Amino acid sequence: MREPPKGPIKWLRRRALPWAARLTALVGAAVLLVWGLGAVLTDESHWSQYVWWVPSWPVLVLAWISWGVSAALGALSTRLGGAFVRPFLLVACLVATVWVALVEWRLYRVVRVGGAGDPVRIVHWNLAQAPGRPDLAQAVLDLDPDIAVVANPRRDEHFEPLLTGLTRIGDSEDPARPTFARFGRFAVASTFPIVRSGEAPLHRLADTDREWVTWWDHGRIAFFEFDASARYPDLGRSLVVWVVDLPSDPRLWRMDVMREARRAIDMWAGPAKAPNAVGLWRPADAPGGFPAPDVVVGDFNAPRGSASLDLIVDGLTEAHSAAGFGPDASWQPQQSGWSFIPRLWHIDLTFVDPAWRVRGYDVHPGPVGGHALQAVDVERR
């Protein structure tokens, strides 16, 4: 029997396509393996945090494309190519997809039922590097907050209109019981009187990049106490909200950042600030240091699920896991040439004490800036 004539098509189907099918299957498997390693280790090691920071859904897209291309190339080949790897890759793709859909995105909450009661809505928005606009305050007011925290607003011609707009959230006419205050980089407005505040600044870490903003802005954690007795008369104390603004330098190991934040909290001894009879904020005693939080909100610059977060919020409930839906990504790069990247990272987070129930949690894209607004509804159990 004569051998069929040889040619480029035969060589392609017998040699090139099987190798290409095998290679694409191996690429998909390797991508999922590395992604899975990051999901297990998170930022427990300095090197693993960079793997952990790779967003999930682009990994899934690449893995599924790798499987599909490998299957197509294998079907066109005259020899086996990737046939032993593809079944494992398919199972891995299915498992990873189910994990992201149900564990990370909580898509089973597609139907969400509201509850009775009158929850407290807390809105947080980090305006770092965001240009001023006349509609910034309205973006916060549209979410109807009981407590609103705006961090790092730019001091331009829109700064005072932003603060003036936020004062509309509260309506206290007693200067000794203010419902609006500005402390350093935080502007806070509330329907509840603000009774006390304090701030613990972080020290600069040795590995901080001189060219990065955190060389001079090392981060801070502040607390604000609110008199919520009118809504929760059985609370018996102030409602305490911590506000977190941690360094963004990507070179810093987040474990080191959280350890420094924990040190700043534990070593803080005051003084706090409280309003006097005419509404001026004066030094106040701080017995016991930082008060235990009911709610912790802020820009942690570490993705949801990071092991390092436990150094600050261990024992608290992460709001997205309790009541969120979808990816709830809150940040995208804003540097020149990078703004086309969609929001892929959930680093603006909320944590709630177990004595409170999380009724709702959502992330809302703002009109400007790399950070989205986050809104959480909480109520006493």
C-alpha positions in Angstrom: 0.0 0.0 0.0 1.4 3.3 -1.0 1.9 5.9 1.8 -0.2 9.0 1.4 1.8 12.0 0.1 3.4 14.1 2.8 2.7 17.8 3.0 2.4 20.7 5.4 -1.2 20.0 6.4 -0.3 16.4 7.4 2.7 17.6 9.3 0.6 20.3 11.0 -2.1 17.8 12.1 0.4 15.1 13.1 3.1 17.2 14.8 2.2 20.9 15.4 -1.4 20.6 16.5 -0.9 17.8 19.1 1.9 19.8 20.7 -0.2 23.0 20.7 -3.2 21.1 22.2 -1.0 19.7 24.9 0.7 23.0 25.6 -2.6 25.0 25.9 -4.0 22.4 28.3 -0.9 22.6 30.4 -1.1 26.4 30.5 -4.7 26.3 31.7 -3.8 23.7 34.4 -0.8 25.7 35.5 -2.8 28.9 35.8 -5.4 27.2 37.9 -2.8 25.6 40.1 -1.0 28.9 40.8 -4.4 30.6 41.4 -5.4 27.8 43.8 -2.1 28.1 45.7 -2.7 31.8 46.1 -6.2 31.2 47.4 -4.9 28.8 50.0 -1.9 30.8 51.2 -3.3 34.3 50.6 -0.8 36.8 52.0 0.7 34.5 54.7 4.0 34.9 52.8 5.4 37.9 51.1 5.8 36.1 47.8 2.3 34.5 48.0 0.5 37.8 48.4 1.3 38.7 44.7 -0.2 35.4 43.5 -3.2 36.0 45.8 -3.8 39.4 44.3 -4.5 38.0 40.9 -8.3 38.4 40.4 -10.4 35.2 40.0 -12.6 35.8 37.0 -9.7 36.6 34.5 -8.1 33.4 35.7 -11.3 31.4 35.0 -11.7 33.0 31.6 -8.1 32.1 30.7 -8.5 28.5 32.0 -11.7 27.9 30.1 -10.2 29.4 26.9 -7.2 27.1 27.3 -9.5 24.1 27.7 -11.6 25.0 24.7 -8.6 25.8 22.4 -6.9 22.5 23.5 -10.1 20.5 22.8 -10.4 22.1 19.3 -6.8 21.6 18.5 -7.0 18.0 19.7 -10.0 17.3 17.5 -8.1 18.5 14.4 -5.0 16.5 15.3 -4.3 13.0 13.9 -2.5 12.1 17.1 -3.3 12.5 20.8 -2.5 15.9 22.1 -3.4 16.9 25.7 -6.0 14.1 25.9 -4.8 13.1 29.3 -4.6 16.6 30.7 -7.9 18.0 29.4 -10.2 15.9 31.6 -8.4 17.1 34.7 -8.4 20.6 33.4 -12.1 20.4 32.8 -12.8 19.2 36.3 -10.6 21.9 37.7 -12.4 24.6 35.7 -15.7 23.4 36.9 -14.6 23.3 40.6 -13.0 26.7 40.4 -16.1 28.2 38.7 -18.4 26.8 41.4 -16.0 28.1 44.1 -16.0 31.6 42.6 -19.7 31.7 42.0 -20.8 30.4 45.4 -18.0 31.2 47.8 -16.5 34.4 46.5 -19.5 36.0 44.7 -22.4 34.4 46.7 -24.5 34.2 43.6 -27.1 32.1 45.5 -28.2 35.4 46.9 -29.7 36.4 43.6 -33.0 36.7 45.4 -32.5 38.8 48.5 -35.3 39.3 51.0 -35.4 42.3 53.2 -36.1 42.2 56.9 -38.1 44.2 59.5 -36.6 46.7 61.8 -34.6 49.9 61.3 -31.0 49.1 60.5 -28.1 51.6 60.6 -26.7 52.3 57.1 -23.0 53.2 57.0 -21.4 54.5 53.8 -17.7 54.8 53.3 -15.8 56.3 50.3 -12.1 56.8 49.9 -11.5 59.7 47.5 -7.7 59.3 47.4 -6.3 60.6 44.1 -9.8 61.5 42.9 -10.3 64.9 41.3 -13.0 67.1 42.9 -16.4 67.4 41.3 -19.6 69.3 42.3 -21.6 66.1 42.7 -19.4 64.3 45.2 -21.6 64.9 48.2 -24.7 63.9 46.2 -23.1 60.5 45.5 -23.0 59.9 49.2 -26.5 61.4 49.9 -28.1 59.2 47.3 -27.3 56.2 49.4 -29.3 57.6 52.3 -26.7 57.0 55.0 -27.1 57.2 58.8 -23.3 57.5 59.1 -21.1 58.6 56.2 -17.3 58.6 56.2 -15.4 60.3 53.3 -11.6 59.8 53.4 -8.9 61.8 51.7 -11.0 64.4 49.8 -8.9 66.6 47.6 -8.6 70.2 48.9 -9.6 72.0 45.8 -12.5 74.3 44.9 -14.9 71.4 45.5 -13.7 70.7 49.0 -15.9 73.1 50.9 -19.1 72.2 48.9 -18.4 68.6 49.6 -18.3 69.2 53.3 -21.3 71.5 53.2 -23.3 68.8 51.4 -22.4 66.1 53.9 -23.7 68.3 56.8 -27.2 67.7 55.3 -27.1 64.2 56.7 -27.6 65.3 60.3 -29.8 68.0 61.6 -28.5 68.7 65.2 -28.9 72.3 66.3 -27.1 71.7 69.6 -23.4 72.6 69.1 -22.4 70.3 72.0 -24.0 67.4 70.0 -22.5 67.8 66.5 -23.5 65.5 63.7 -20.7 66.5 61.4 -16.9 66.6 62.1 -13.7 66.7 60.1 -10.6 65.0 61.6 -7.5 65.1 59.5 -8.2 63.1 56.4 -11.7 62.0 57.4 -15.0 63.8 57.1 -17.8 62.2 59.1 -21.5 63.0 59.0 -24.3 61.2 60.8 -27.9 61.4 61.9 -26.5 60.5 65.3 -24.5 62.9 67.5 -20.8 62.4 67.4 -19.6 62.2 71.0 -15.9 61.2 70.8 -13.1 60.4 68.4 -9.5 59.3 68.3 -6.8 58.5 65.8 -3.8 56.1 65.8 -1.3 56.9 63.1 1.0 54.2 61.7 4.7 54.4 61.6 6.5 54.2 58.2 7.7 50.7 57.5 11.3 50.1 56.5 10.5 48.6 53.1 8.4 51.6 52.0 9.2 52.9 48.5 10.4 56.5 48.6 8.6 57.2 45.3 5.3 55.9 46.7 2.7 58.1 48.5 3.0 56.0 51.6 6.5 57.3 52.1 4.9 60.4 53.7 1.4 59.0 54.3 1.9 56.0 56.5 -1.8 55.2 57.1 -4.0 55.6 60.1 -6.9 54.0 62.1 -9.5 56.3 63.7 -12.5 55.6 65.9 -15.8 57.6 66.1 -18.4 57.2 68.8 -22.0 58.0 68.1 -24.9 58.4 70.4 -27.4 55.9 68.9 -29.5 55.6 72.1 -32.6 57.0 70.4 -32.6 54.0 68.0 -31.0 51.4 70.3 -31.9 52.4 73.9 -30.7 49.0 75.1 -27.2 49.4 73.7 -26.1 51.2 76.9 -23.1 52.8 75.3 -21.9 54.6 72.2 -22.0 53.0 68.8 -18.3 52.6 67.8 -17.1 52.7 64.2 -13.4 52.3 63.3 -12.3 53.8 60.0 -9.2 52.3 58.4 -6.9 53.9 55.8 -3.8 51.7 55.3 -0.7 52.1 53.0 -1.1 51.2 49.4 2.6 50.6 48.5 2.5 47.2 46.7 6.1 46.4 47.9 5.0 46.2 51.5 4.1 42.8 52.9 0.5 43.1 54.1 1.3 41.1 57.2 3.8 43.8 58.2 1.3 46.5 57.5 -1.4 44.8 59.7 1.1 44.2 62.5 2.0 47.9 62.5 -1.7 48.8 62.5 -2.3 46.4 65.4 0.6 48.0 67.3 -0.8 51.4 66.7 -4.2 50.4 68.1 -2.8 48.5 71.1 -0.3 51.3 72.0 -2.8 54.2 71.6 -3.4 55.9 74.9 -5.1 59.1 73.8 -5.9 61.8 74.1 -9.3 61.5 72.4 -11.3 64.4 71.2 -14.8 65.4 72.3 -17.0 68.4 71.6 -17.4 71.1 74.3 -20.5 73.1 75.0 -19.9 75.3 71.9 -19.0 72.5 69.5 -15.2 72.9 69.6 -13.3 69.6 69.7 -11.1 69.5 72.7 -8.8 66.8 74.2 -10.7 64.2 76.2 -9.7 61.2 78.3 -9.3 57.8 76.7 -9.7 55.2 79.5 -9.0 51.8 78.1 -7.4 53.0 74.9 -9.2 52.3 71.6 -12.8 51.2 72.3 -13.9 47.9 70.9 -15.6 48.4 67.5 -19.1 47.6 66.5 -18.2 48.2 62.8 -14.9 48.6 61.0 -14.9 50.2 57.6 -12.2 51.4 55.3 -9.5 50.9 52.7 -7.4 48.0 53.9 -5.4 47.8 50.6 -5.6 44.0 51.1 -8.2 41.9 49.2 -11.2 40.3 51.0 -10.2 37.0 52.5 -6.5 37.9 53.2 -5.0 36.2 56.2 -3.4 39.4 57.3 -6.8 41.0 58.0 -7.2 38.8 61.0 -4.6 40.8 62.8 -7.0 43.7 63.0 -10.5 42.2 62.7 -10.2 38.7 64.0 -13.6 37.6 65.4 -15.6 40.1 63.3 -17.9 39.2 60.4 -16.9 40.3 56.9 -19.9 42.1 55.5 -19.8 40.7 51.9 -19.7 37.1 53.2 -22.7 37.8 55.3 -24.9 39.7 52.9 -23.0 40.6 49.7 -23.8 39.5 46.1 -21.5 39.4 43.1 -17.8 40.3 43.0 -18.2 43.6 44.9 -14.9 44.8 43.5 -14.2 48.3 44.9 -10.9 49.5 43.3 -9.3 50.0 39.9 -5.9 51.6 39.1 -6.2 55.3 38.2 -2.6 55.9 37.1 -2.2 57.2 33.5 -2.5 54.3 31.1 -4.2 52.0 33.6 -7.6 53.4 34.0 -9.1 51.1 31.3 -8.8 48.2 33.8 -12.2 47.5 35.4 -12.7 47.1 39.1 -11.2 43.7 40.0 -10.1 44.0 43.6 -12.3 44.2 46.7 -10.0 46.2 49.1 -12.6 48.6 50.6 -14.0 46.4 53.3 -16.5 46.3 56.2 -16.4 44.1 59.3 -19.1 43.8 61.9 -19.1 42.6 65.5 -21.2 39.4 66.0 -23.6 41.3 68.3 -24.8 43.0 65.1 -26.5 41.4 62.1 -25.5 42.4 58.6 -28.7 43.1 56.7 -27.2 44.3 53.4 -23.9 45.1 51.8 -23.3 46.7 48.4 -20.5 48.4 46.5 -21.5 51.4 44.4 -19.3 52.9 41.6 -18.8 56.6 42.3 -18.8 59.4 39.7 -15.0 59.7 40.0 -11.9 58.0 41.5 -10.5 54.6 41.7 -12.5 53.6 44.8 -16.2 52.7 44.9 -18.5 53.6 47.7 -19.4 50.8 50.1 -22.7 50.7 52.0 -23.5 48.3 54.8 -26.8 48.0 56.8 -26.4 46.6 60.3 -28.9 46.0 63.2 -28.7 44.7 66.7 -29.4 41.0 67.1 
